[in-house]
Amino acid sequence: MVAIYYVVAVNTLYFSILALSFRNIWTIFRRSHYSKYNTLSGSELVPSVSLLVPAYNEELTIIENVNCLMTLNYPTYEVIVVNDGSSDTTLKVLLEEYRLKPVPNTKIRGKISCQKIRGIYHNPEFPDLYVIDKENGGKADSLNAGINLSHYPLISSIDADSLLEKDALIRMARMYMENPEETVAIGGDVRIANGCKIENGAVQDVSLPRKIWPMFQSIEYLKAFLGGRIGWSHMNGLIIVSGAFGMFRKDAVIAVGGYRDGYPGEDMNIIIKLHRYMLENKLKYRVAFCPEAVCWTQAPDSYRILSSQRKRWGRGNLKNMIENRGMLFNPKYKVMGMLTMPYNILFEALNPYFRITGLLALTGYVLMDMTQWPILVLFGLLNVVSGYLLSVGALVLEEIAFKRYNKLSDLVKMLFYSALKFVGYHQLGVLWRLQGHIQFMQNNNSWGTMTRQSWSEEEKTSEAA
């Protein structure tokens, strides 16, 4: 019975969050379609932003990424690429492409701890581009190094395998300017670029991935970002701003000591630290989500890389929950303590254990004639139907507000894969999370396997498929 109660509880919460997303979607639609972003992108009132791009072995995508970032519709910003001791030619291709030269006697403004800086490079022909070369210390360490060099009051973290839409940053800034005193972080909407046509650092034609693994991830991302984060943001209960694209108030990030290095899950960790700091100091604040600010990212397209990524996420999530267990059911932490943290522990971190033990228990009851097979089938159907409806709900949100996928065939394909994911992929997700927990207990804090593919190769693959 515990398993059934668990499924009922988790689905009740999922649908409640989805309902909040629907409640806010028309406001998002009006903001997305009728705000005058073109006027804003030329305004001196828009706060300046430092874009931080951690790069470790990103030789295949880094130039396309930087070219994209240097042509955004935004009045004043700088791009700081942090080469995290890459073993490939990431630094070399950057220096050659932009003819960068070492900067003598550069003063580092910030004092957040990070690995030794080996050099800073700049070219007056590209006045808003800086490259930091440092010893390897991980993504969080690279972000801290970028914060130390940054010149502006807002910072934005962007993955080197991701591309921003031209007005993504200005859309985020508009949300920040609604309430600059209280806004400490804003997350953007991350979408899968595999299958899209990429030219000159921009997505020219939106299309779904041809390969099965990125296709499943497209469905997952849509559900997580539109079906989940809009609702969590409404309650000021967001527990994560994706590391692929987020904007932060620099003084707040510095106040919490910057990013925690040495372990995956730094994007969730920085948000928890911000919540904790603001609540403990009784400061008004919000962590917002801006779904109309879109970042396109390259998703893992093989079982090996995807499983490695998901195990890393499982380790990072468990590490963050253990570190911040004192917030659990603590009224001092308001929504974070009373809802977000319990939800994340019970329905995300412990999800594999409830599902596996529940299924085993029900199977055992059937074999011992303590219940009947129809009960077991009903349990499975309840899971599948509720999960499918949540995915469909996210698709409806997408169609109401954004309509990125114009082809009817794409919508049919997404509906099909929303159902297909329950035949194997969903179960693999439970297994990967469990394996991540085992790695955590083995003190494995590595980043895991991750390989990149150039955008041009991705496009060729798509055309050939």
Buried (B, 14 or more C-beta within 10 A) or exposed (E): EEBBEBBEBBBEBBBEBBEBBBEBBEEBBEBBEEBEBEEBBEEEEBBBBBBBBBBBBBBBBBBBBBBBBBEBBBBEBBBBBBBBBBEBBBBEBBBEEBEBEEBEEBEBEBEBEBBEBEBBBBBEEBEBBBBBBBEEBBBBBBBBBBBBBBBBEBBBBBBBBBBBBBBBBBBBBBBBBEEEEBBBBBBBBBBBBBBBBBEEBBBEEBBBBBBBBBBBBBBBBBBBBBBBBBBBBBBBBBBBBBBBBBBBBBEBBBBBEBBBBEBBBBBBBBBBBBBBBBBEEEEEBBBBBBBBBBBBBBBBBEEEBBBBBBBBBBBBBBBBBEBBEEBBEBEEBBBBBBBBBBBBBBBBBBBBEBBBEBBEBBEEBBEEEEBEEEBBEEBEEBBBEBBBBBBBBBBBBBEBBBEBBEEEEBBEBBBEBBBBBBEEBBBBBBBBBBBBBEBBEEEBBEEBBEEBBBBEEBBEBBEEE
